[in-house]
Amino acid sequence: MAASISNWIPIEWDENTLTRLNQRSAIEGYARGYAMSTDQKRVLRSLGMSVGVGSTYSSDSSTNDYVLLDSVKFTGQFIVDEDDLADADSVVDTLSTKAADWSKTYAVKFDNACVAVTGTGDGSSGTPFNSIYKTVRSNGVTGESYTADDNYVNYNGQASATYASLSSVVAKVEQGLYWNPANSLVIAHPAFRDVFRNTKDTNNMPVFIQGPAGTPDSLFGIPVAWSLGAKTSPIATEAPAGNPVLVVVGDTDALMRGDRTGPEAQISPSTAHDSTDETALKLKVRKAFEVSHPKAVAVLEKTA
């Protein structure tokens, strides 16, 4: 085939595809991106600095360390009969179409890995990162002064507990040092849409406001990003079946997304040694994710 491609090439997604990806993936759309020239990247982190008063300077004793971003691959493969690829234009069109289809599934799986996987992140395909859920439900590392479940709210699904539960999970972040009203965000599974619509405050006013076309919905004045990946799962999946979760992010800069490569594609045509005339299309991205500090996020889990 004249249009064969042997090397990995960047996919220049069109504006519509990229827009759909950002709409479907809260982490791709809102997290702070860090360009990675290697598989791992250290991002310096300060855990605060003391302020003195008066003419005598005192040394700061706060901890300075780093967050390690460790990239993993998200992949896809598609096999097509070469009789269906008559010319180079067909190859390009197939690449564009399949890349767009794959991006939708990738958006859900990547969000699930970053938001709601319950297992410990070890860099494997099943648990690539410590998710927001896992971070909130685990003890913080030395210097973070965070105890497991401090920023966790269990919501039993009862209407009488809804308002208090939603207010509580927001309060866990908005009263801390990592709250930035101008850059705050709620990430929620669409299962919470019905919960929001039926929740009102003591003045019978809805706490959820559906945004007009082109603007996000909001909860207590905080923009909401809807994500199908925001359901608990022991491993990363594009079809999580656990409990819906809602995440309050005090400052989206706390969501650290490492961008190692791509999306990229590789096309491999058949050879004379093959028994069939088929072309293989591979797709991949290499990403990393970490939460800069557990106190910058809070999780509400709908357990019933």
C-alpha positions in Angstrom: 0.0 0.0 0.0 1.3 3.4 -0.9 0.0 5.0 2.2 1.8 2.7 4.7 3.3 4.3 7.8 5.9 2.6 9.8 6.7 5.1 12.6 4.6 6.5 15.4 3.1 9.9 14.3 1.2 12.5 16.3 -2.5 12.7 15.6 -3.6 16.2 15.0 -7.2 15.9 16.2 -9.6 18.3 14.7 -11.2 20.9 16.9 -14.5 19.0 17.2 -12.7 15.8 18.4 -10.6 17.7 20.9 -13.6 19.5 22.2 -15.5 16.3 22.7 -12.5 14.8 24.5 -12.2 17.7 26.9 -15.9 17.6 27.5 -15.9 13.9 28.3 -12.7 13.9 30.4 -12.6 16.2 33.4 -8.9 15.6 33.9 -8.0 16.3 30.3 -10.2 19.4 30.4 -9.3 20.9 33.8 -6.2 19.5 35.4 -2.9 21.4 35.1 -0.8 19.9 32.4 3.0 19.3 32.8 5.0 18.6 29.7 7.2 15.5 30.2 10.3 14.8 28.2 11.0 11.6 30.0 8.8 8.9 31.6 9.2 10.5 35.1 9.2 14.1 36.2 9.7 15.6 39.6 7.5 18.7 40.3 8.7 20.7 43.3 6.2 21.3 46.1 6.1 23.6 49.1 4.0 22.7 52.0 3.7 26.2 53.3 6.0 29.0 54.6 5.9 30.8 58.0 5.6 34.5 58.2 7.4 36.5 60.8 6.4 39.9 62.4 8.9 42.5 63.5 12.5 43.3 62.6 13.9 39.9 63.5 13.8 37.3 60.8 13.2 33.7 61.7 14.0 30.7 59.6 11.2 28.8 57.9 10.9 25.2 59.1 8.2 24.0 56.6 8.9 21.0 54.4 9.8 21.3 50.7 9.6 18.1 48.6 8.3 17.1 45.2 5.5 15.2 43.5 6.6 12.4 41.2 4.7 12.2 37.9 5.2 8.7 36.4 3.7 8.2 32.9 1.9 5.1 31.7 0.5 4.2 28.3 -3.2 4.0 27.3 -3.5 2.1 24.1 -5.9 0.9 21.4 -5.7 -1.3 18.3 -7.9 -1.6 15.2 -7.6 -4.2 12.4 -9.1 -3.4 8.9 -9.3 -5.3 5.7 -7.0 -3.7 3.1 -9.7 -4.1 0.5 -11.6 -1.4 2.4 -8.6 1.0 2.1 -8.5 1.8 -1.6 -6.3 4.8 -1.5 -4.3 7.1 0.8 -7.4 9.3 1.6 -9.1 6.2 3.0 -6.2 5.6 5.3 -6.3 9.2 6.6 -10.1 9.1 7.0 -10.0 5.8 8.8 -7.3 7.1 11.2 -9.3 10.2 11.9 -12.6 8.3 12.5 -11.1 5.6 14.7 -9.0 8.1 16.7 -12.2 10.0 17.4 -14.0 6.8 18.5 -11.1 5.7 20.7 -10.8 9.2 22.3 -14.3 8.8 23.8 -13.5 5.5 25.5 -10.1 6.8 26.5 -11.7 9.8 28.2 -13.8 7.6 30.5 -11.0 5.2 31.3 -8.5 8.0 32.0 -10.9 9.8 34.3 -11.7 6.6 36.1 -8.0 5.9 36.7 -7.5 9.5 38.0 -10.7 10.0 39.9 -12.2 6.8 41.3 -10.0 3.7 41.2 -9.9 2.2 44.7 -6.6 0.3 44.3 -3.2 1.6 45.1 -1.4 3.1 42.1 1.6 1.0 41.1 2.0 2.0 37.5 0.3 -1.1 36.1 -2.4 -1.1 33.5 -5.0 -1.8 36.2 -4.0 0.9 38.7 -1.7 3.3 36.9 -2.0 6.2 39.5 -3.2 6.9 43.0 -6.7 8.3 42.2 -8.3 11.2 44.0 -10.5 8.6 45.8 -7.5 6.6 46.9 -5.6 9.7 47.9 -8.4 11.0 50.1 -9.0 7.6 51.7 -5.3 7.0 52.6 -2.9 8.6 55.1 -0.8 11.3 53.7 2.9 11.1 53.4 5.3 12.7 55.9 4.7 16.5 56.0 1.2 16.5 54.6 -0.5 16.1 58.1 -3.4 14.3 56.5 -5.3 11.3 58.1 -7.2 8.9 55.9 -10.9 9.9 55.3 -10.5 13.4 56.8 -11.9 14.7 53.5 -14.3 11.9 52.8 -18.1 11.9 53.1 -20.3 8.8 52.9 -23.7 9.7 51.4 -26.4 7.1 51.9 -28.6 8.3 49.1 -31.4 9.4 51.4 -33.1 12.6 50.4 -33.1 13.9 54.0 -29.3 13.7 54.1 -28.5 15.2 50.7 -28.2 18.9 51.4 -26.1 18.3 54.5 -23.8 15.8 52.7 -23.2 18.1 49.7 -22.6 21.1 52.0 -20.2 19.0 54.2 -18.0 17.8 51.3 -17.6 21.4 50.0 -16.8 22.7 53.5 -14.0 20.2 53.9 -12.1 22.1 51.1 -13.4 25.6 51.2 -12.2 26.1 54.8 -8.7 25.0 54.0 -5.5 26.6 52.7 -6.0 25.1 49.2 -9.2 26.8 48.4 -9.2 29.1 45.4 -12.8 30.2 44.5 -11.8 31.4 41.1 -10.3 28.0 40.2 -12.5 25.5 42.1 -14.3 22.6 40.5 -16.7 19.8 41.1 -16.2 16.5 39.3 -19.3 14.3 39.4 -20.8 11.2 37.8 -24.0 12.0 35.9 -25.9 9.9 38.5 -25.8 13.0 40.7 -27.8 15.0 38.2 -31.0 13.7 39.7 -29.7 14.2 43.2 -28.9 17.8 42.5 -32.2 18.6 40.8 -34.1 17.4 43.9 -32.1 19.2 46.5 -33.1 22.6 47.8 -31.9 24.8 50.7 -33.9 26.0 53.6 -35.3 28.8 51.5 -36.6 26.2 48.9 -33.9 27.4 46.5 -32.1 24.8 44.3 -28.4 24.3 45.1 -27.8 23.2 41.6 -28.0 25.6 38.6 -28.0 24.2 35.1 -25.8 26.4 33.0 -27.0 28.0 29.7 -25.6 26.7 26.5 -21.8 27.0 26.5 -21.5 27.5 30.3 -21.0 24.8 32.9 -23.5 23.7 35.5 -22.8 24.7 39.0 -23.2 23.4 42.6 -23.2 26.1 45.4 -21.7 28.4 42.7 -18.9 25.9 41.8 -18.6 24.8 38.2 -19.4 21.1 37.6 -17.6 18.8 35.2 -19.6 15.6 34.5 -17.6 12.4 34.0 -18.7 8.9 33.3 -15.4 7.8 34.9 -16.4 9.0 38.3 -17.6 5.7 39.6 -15.5 3.5 41.9 -13.7 0.5 40.4 -10.9 -1.7 41.7 -9.0 -1.2 38.5 -9.2 1.4 35.7 -12.0 0.7 33.2 -14.1 2.4 30.6 -17.2 0.9 32.2 -17.0 1.4 36.0 -19.8 -0.2 37.9 -19.2 0.9 41.5 -20.6 3.8 43.5 -20.9 7.2 42.0 -18.5 9.8 43.4 -18.4 13.5 43.6 -15.1 15.3 44.0 -14.7 18.9 45.2 -11.4 20.4 44.0 -10.3 23.5 45.9 -7.9 24.6 43.1 -7.6 22.7 39.8 -3.8 23.3 39.9 -3.9 20.6 42.5 -4.8 18.1 39.8 -1.4 17.4 38.1 -1.6 15.8 34.7 1.7 14.7 33.1 1.7 14.8 29.3 4.5 12.5 28.0 3.3 11.9 24.5 0.5 12.2 22.1 -2.1 11.0 21.0 -0.1 9.0 18.5 -0.8 6.4 15.8 1.0 3.8 13.8 -0.3 2.0 10.7 1.2 -1.4 9.7 0.2 -2.9 6.4 0.3 -6.6 5.6 3.4 -8.2 4.1 4.0 -11.0 1.7 4.5 -13.3 4.7 1.0 -12.7 6.1 -1.9 -15.0 5.4 -4.4 -12.2 5.3 -4.5 -8.7 3.7 -5.1 -6.7 6.8 -3.8 -3.4 8.1 -3.3 -2.7 11.8 -3.8 0.6 13.4 -2.4 1.3 16.8 -3.2 4.3 19.0 -1.6 5.4 22.3 -1.1 8.3 24.7 1.3 8.4 27.6 0.0 10.2 30.7 0.7 10.7 34.4 -1.4 11.9 37.2 -1.1 12.9 40.9 -2.9 15.1 43.4 -0.5 17.7 44.8 -2.0 17.5 48.3 -4.8 15.5 49.8 -6.3 18.5 51.6 -6.9 20.2 48.2 -9.6 17.7 47.3 -12.7 16.1 49.0 -14.8 13.1 48.0 -18.4 12.3 48.5 -19.4 8.7 47.7 -23.0 7.7 47.1 -23.1 4.3 48.7 -26.8 3.6 48.3 
